Amino acid sequence: MFRRVLKYLLIGVGGIFAVLVGLFAFAYFFPPTYEAATELPGTNSKVIVRLRPMHLYLAEYRRALVLRKSGVPDQQFDMFPDTGGYSRTQLYQLDDGRFVMRGFFDSVVIDANAHTISTPSAALPENNRYLGAFDDTGDGRWRFIPGSELPEQQLKTSN
């Protein structure tokens, strides 16, 4: 009787262990990717901000900016990682037709006509048009929030 109980106990514990190992392996090899996209006004290009987890359990993400245009290979630019609460990225349009993505720690210039992404070589003008932000909506959804829905927020880090 004791051997039978021990046998089924070991089978049960082994089964639970195997399921847990399988779940951890799945989460490690197939991490969730969060993407949000918006069309760039006046162009036929789309900009996408992609978040990929850096860890299995911590809410830290690699951020990538993707510029997509039909018939042309995607351009990708790795932005400063979100190490906890710094994923908001705001989109602006400059007077010359280019676009700027501003995060807490970096800025990127997007030229949709030339299909390029670059870091700014000089100070960017402050008088640009706010289009919206890529952000978490508070319920766990990562999306582009237009400026008409949510006003511009100042991106400051807490010291």
N, C-alpha and C positions, 0 to 999 in steps of 0.2 A: 504494500500500500504506500509506504513512504517513498519507495523508488519511483512509483508511478507519479506521485505528486511532484517529486523533484524533477522527473523527466518533463512533465508538462509545464512546470514553472520555468525551466531552462529554455524550452521551446518558445514559450511566450515572451520571455525577456529577450531572447535572441531575435525573435521576429520584430519586436518593438525597436531594438537596436538597429536592425537592418533597414527598417522604414525610416528611422531618423537619419541614418547615414545616407540613404537615397535622397531624402529631402534636402540635406545640406549639399550633397553633390550637385543636385539639380539647380539649386540657387547659386552655386559657385560657377557652374559651367554655362548657365543660361540666365544671367542677371536681367532684371527688367530694365528696359530703356524707356525713358519718358521723352516724348517729342511734342513740340508745339510749333505751328507754322503760321505765317501770314504772307499775303501778297504784298509786294512793294508797290506803292501807288505810282502810276505813270509808267510802269515797266511790265514786262511779262515774266518777271522773276519772282521767286518765292524765297523767303528766308526762314530757316528752321533752327531752333535751339534744341539741342539734344542733351539730355542728362543720362549718364551711365554711372551706376554705383561704383565707388572705389573700394568699399568693404561689404562684407555680408550683412553686418548688423548696424553699422554706424550710418547716419544720414549725411554722408559726404559723397559728392558727385563730381565726375569729370564733366565739364561743359564743353560742347563743341558747337560752333556756328557753321551752318551749311547754307551755301547759296546755290539755288537750283533754278535752272532754266532749261526748257525743253530743247533737245537737240545738242546740248552742250554738257560736257562732264561736270559733275558737281564740284564746287570748290568748298573745302572744309578748312576751318581754322580752330585750333584748340584755344579756348579761353581760360582765364584763371579759374581753378577748381572751386567749387562750392564746398567749403569745409565746415558748413553748419550755419544755415540761415542767410547765406549771401548769394542765393541763386537768382534773385530778381535782376533782370536785364532790360533796360529801357531802349526803345527804338525812336530815333529822331530823323528828320529829313533836313538836309542842308539846303541853302538857297541855290547852290549849283547843281542840284539834282541827286547828289550822292546821299548816302544814309550813314548814320552812326549808331552803333550799339554801345551803350554804356552800362558797365557793371559796377560793382563796388570798388574793384581794384584795377579795372582795365577798360579801354575803349578800342573799338575796331571800326574802321571806315569801310563801307561797302559801296563799290561802284558797280551798279547793276548793268550799265551800258557796256563797260569793259569786262564785266563778269570777274571782278577781282575783290579780294578781301585783304586788307592790310592794316598795320598799326599806323596811327597818325604820325607823320613826320614833323608836324608843327602843332602849335596850340590850335584847338578847334574853336570856331566861333561859338559864342554862347547863345546867339539869337537864332535858334533853329526850332523847327516845328516838332512838338512831341506827338508821336503817333500811337504809342501804347507801350505795354510792357509784357515780357514773358515772366510769368510768376505762378506760384502755387495759389490756388483760389481759396485756401483755408480748409477745403474738404478733401485734400489730397490729389486734386486734379492739377496738372501742369498744362497751362494754356497761354495763348496770347490774349491779353485783355486790352481792347482798344481804349484810346485816350478818352473817348466819349463815355465810356463805362466806368473808368477809374482814372482820376486825375494823376498827374505826375507827382512822384514822391522824390524827395531828396535822398540820394544814396549816401548815407553816412554810416560809418562803422561805429559800433559802441566801444569805447575805450575802457 
